[in-house]
């Protein structure tokens, strides 16, 4: 993987890139995360795709301007970023918040997207869960105990890589990181449910959801399945909120079959 940067509206955006294919795959991470959350699958997908995984503006090691972090703002950012890195046609995988951003980008931005994969996307659930509460607490008060508790709650596993915990703490202690995090939460809470927009998605779409997702429970999958016309669904058994990190090989096979 190569670490690169692009400039979007005078903001420096960090991203990871691997692969030389003419087919591009854009990976959009979730709330408070970074491109590193995709590390387990980037090299797998890079065998057939040019894989690009940005730190979304406001997160990771990308710049964090003082703006309102609404889903519209993120969708516009994605469109501008795609143009900056020279992508003409692409596939998108979006996780959680990244799934909602991917959905908004496909609907509202002039992007040439061939296929869409949504992993436990936000946009329908309008209340919090205990796992999400733990994650918010860890973001606002980042330390080893709070971060470890949050990632254990989200995955349902006690075995969490120390680098995931330390990386999260490091990123949340960066200037403006908490501001961007809370602004995004407020933007999500004040946005309308995405349900009515889903019928506007006209490209083949795959929904992947962890069977035991405690952050956005799998019951919310039905709204996406019934709302998108050309939609497939896969339930990943034994997984929590981030199946691509918990079972990367299985996730890759499921999504690769769909994309190919």
C-alpha positions in Angstrom: 0.0 0.0 0.0 1.1 3.5 -0.8 0.2 6.5 1.4 -0.7 9.5 -0.8 -2.3 12.9 -0.4 -4.7 15.0 -2.5 -5.9 18.5 -2.1 -9.7 19.1 -2.0 -10.9 22.7 -1.4 -7.5 23.6 0.1 -7.7 20.7 2.5 -5.1 17.9 2.5 -6.6 14.5 2.2 -4.6 11.4 3.0 -5.4 8.1 1.3 -4.1 4.6 0.8 -3.8 3.2 -2.7 -2.8 -0.3 -4.1 -3.3 -2.0 -7.4 -2.8 -1.1 -11.0 -6.1 -2.2 -12.6 -8.2 0.1 -14.7 -11.1 -0.9 -12.6 -11.3 1.3 -9.4 -12.7 0.4 -6.0 -13.3 3.2 -3.5 -13.5 2.3 0.2 -15.3 4.7 2.6 -14.8 4.1 6.3 -17.2 4.8 9.1 -17.5 7.4 11.9 -14.3 8.2 13.7 -12.3 5.6 11.7 -9.6 5.9 9.0 -8.4 4.1 5.9 -6.6 1.6 8.1 -9.9 -0.1 9.0 -9.8 -1.6 5.5 -6.2 -3.0 5.8 -7.4 -6.6 6.0 -9.0 -6.5 2.5 -7.1 -3.8 0.6 -4.4 -6.2 -0.7 -7.0 -8.8 -1.5 -9.1 -6.5 -3.7 -5.9 -4.9 -5.2 -5.3 -8.1 -7.2 -8.2 -7.1 -9.5 -8.8 -3.4 -8.7 -7.1 -0.1 -8.2 -8.1 0.3 -4.6 -8.3 3.7 -3.0 -9.2 4.2 0.6 -9.2 7.8 1.9 -9.3 9.2 5.4 -12.6 11.1 5.0 -12.3 14.8 5.5 -12.6 15.5 9.2 -11.2 12.0 10.1 -8.0 10.1 10.3 -5.0 12.1 9.2 -6.9 14.2 6.7 -7.5 17.9 7.4 -10.4 18.8 9.7 -11.8 22.2 8.7 -14.3 24.1 10.9 -17.5 23.3 8.9 -20.8 21.5 9.4 -20.2 17.9 8.7 -23.5 16.9 7.1 -24.0 14.0 4.8 -24.4 16.4 1.9 -21.0 17.9 2.7 -19.4 14.4 2.8 -21.1 13.4 -0.5 -19.8 16.6 -2.2 -16.4 15.8 -0.8 -16.4 12.3 -2.2 -17.3 13.7 -5.7 -14.5 16.3 -5.5 -12.0 13.7 -4.2 -12.8 11.2 -7.0 -12.1 14.0 -9.5 -8.8 14.9 -7.9 -7.4 11.4 -8.0 -8.5 10.9 -11.6 -11.2 8.3 -11.3 -13.6 8.2 -14.3 -15.6 5.1 -13.4 -15.7 3.2 -10.0 -17.2 0.8 -7.6 -17.8 1.9 -4.0 -17.9 0.0 -0.7 -19.1 2.1 2.2 -19.2 1.0 5.8 -21.6 2.4 8.4 -21.4 6.2 8.0 -19.4 5.5 4.8 -22.3 3.5 3.6 -24.7 6.4 4.0 -22.2 8.8 2.4 -21.8 6.3 -0.5 -25.6 6.2 -0.9 -25.9 10.0 -0.9 -23.0 10.2 -3.4 -24.6 7.8 -5.8 -28.0 9.5 -5.6 -27.0 13.2 -5.5 -23.6 13.4 -7.2 -22.6 13.0 -10.9 -20.5 10.0 -10.4 -20.1 7.1 -12.8 -20.6 4.3 -10.2 -20.9 0.7 -11.6 -21.8 -1.2 -8.4 -22.4 -0.3 -4.8 -21.7 -2.3 -1.6 -23.1 -1.1 1.7 -21.8 -2.6 4.9 -24.2 -2.0 7.9 -25.0 1.5 6.6 -26.3 4.3 8.7 -29.2 6.5 7.5 -32.2 4.6 8.8 -31.6 4.1 12.6 -32.5 7.2 14.5 -31.7 6.2 18.1 -28.5 5.2 19.8 -27.4 1.7 21.0 -25.2 0.8 23.9 -22.3 -0.1 21.6 -22.6 3.3 19.8 -22.7 5.1 23.1 -19.5 3.3 24.2 -17.9 4.4 20.9 -18.9 8.0 21.3 -17.6 8.0 24.8 -14.3 6.6 23.6 -14.0 9.3 21.0 -14.7 12.2 23.4 -12.5 10.7 26.2 -9.9 8.6 24.3 -7.8 6.3 26.5 -6.9 2.6 26.4 -9.8 1.4 28.6 -12.5 3.4 26.8 -11.3 2.5 23.3 -10.8 -1.1 24.1 -14.3 -1.3 25.6 -15.8 0.3 22.5 -14.1 -1.9 20.0 -15.0 -5.0 22.0 -18.6 -3.9 22.2 -18.7 -3.2 18.4 -17.2 -6.6 17.4 -18.5 -8.8 20.1 -15.0 -10.1 20.7 -12.5 -9.6 23.5 -9.6 -10.0 21.1 -8.8 -6.5 19.8 -5.5 -5.7 18.1 -3.5 -3.2 20.2 -2.8 -1.1 17.1 -6.5 -0.6 16.5 -6.8 0.9 20.0 -3.7 3.0 19.9 -4.4 4.3 16.4 -7.9 5.3 17.4 -6.6 7.2 20.5 -3.9 8.9 18.5 -6.3 10.1 15.8 -8.9 11.3 18.3 -6.3 13.4 20.0 -5.5 15.3 16.8 -6.6 19.0 16.6 -10.3 19.4 15.7 -10.9 15.6 15.7 -13.5 15.7 18.5 -15.2 18.7 16.8 -15.5 16.9 13.5 -16.8 13.8 15.2 -19.5 15.6 17.2 -20.4 17.7 14.2 -20.9 14.6 12.2 -23.1 13.1 14.9 -25.2 16.2 15.0 -25.5 16.2 11.2 -26.7 12.6 11.2 -29.2 13.2 14.0 -30.7 16.2 12.1 -30.9 14.5 8.7 -34.0 12.8 7.4 -34.0 9.0 7.2 -32.6 8.0 3.9 -35.5 5.5 3.3 -37.4 7.6 0.7 -34.2 8.2 -1.4 -33.3 4.5 -1.8 -35.6 4.0 -4.8 -33.4 6.5 -6.7 -30.5 4.0 -6.6 -30.5 2.3 -10.1 -27.2 0.4 -10.0 -26.7 -3.2 -8.7 -26.3 -3.0 -4.9 -25.1 -5.5 -2.3 -26.0 -5.1 1.4 -23.6 -6.9 3.8 -24.5 -7.0 7.5 -23.0 -8.6 10.5 -25.4 -11.0 12.1 -24.6 -9.8 15.6 -24.0 -6.1 14.8 -24.6 -4.2 18.1 -24.0 -0.7 16.7 -26.6 -0.8 13.9 -28.6 -4.0 14.4 -29.3 -6.2 11.4 -33.1 -5.5 11.6 -32.4 -2.2 9.8 -31.2 -4.1 6.8 -34.7 -4.6 5.6 -35.3 -0.9 4.9 -32.4 -1.0 2.4 -33.3 -4.3 0.9 -36.9 -3.3 0.2 -36.0 0.3 -0.8 -33.3 -0.5 -3.5 -34.7 -2.1 -6.7 -31.6 -4.1 -7.8 -30.4 -5.3 -4.4 -28.7 -8.4 -3.0 -28.3 -9.2 0.7 -25.7 -11.2 2.6 -25.8 -11.9 6.4 -22.3 -12.5 7.7 -22.7 -15.1 10.5 -20.9 -14.4 13.8 -19.8 -10.9 12.8 -20.4 -7.6 14.5 -20.3 -4.1 12.9 -17.2 -4.5 10.8 -17.2 -7.9 9.0 -14.4 -6.8 6.6 -12.1 -6.4 9.6 -13.4 -9.4 11.6 -13.6 -11.9 8.7 -11.7 -10.3 5.8 -11.3 -13.4 3.7 -15.0 -14.3 3.8 -15.9 -10.7 3.2 -13.6 -10.4 0.2 -15.0 -13.5 -1.4 -18.6 -12.4 -1.0 -18.0 -8.9 -2.3 -15.6 -10.0 -5.1 -18.2 -12.4 -6.4 -20.7 -9.6 -6.6 -18.3 -7.1 -8.2 -17.1 -9.6 -10.8 
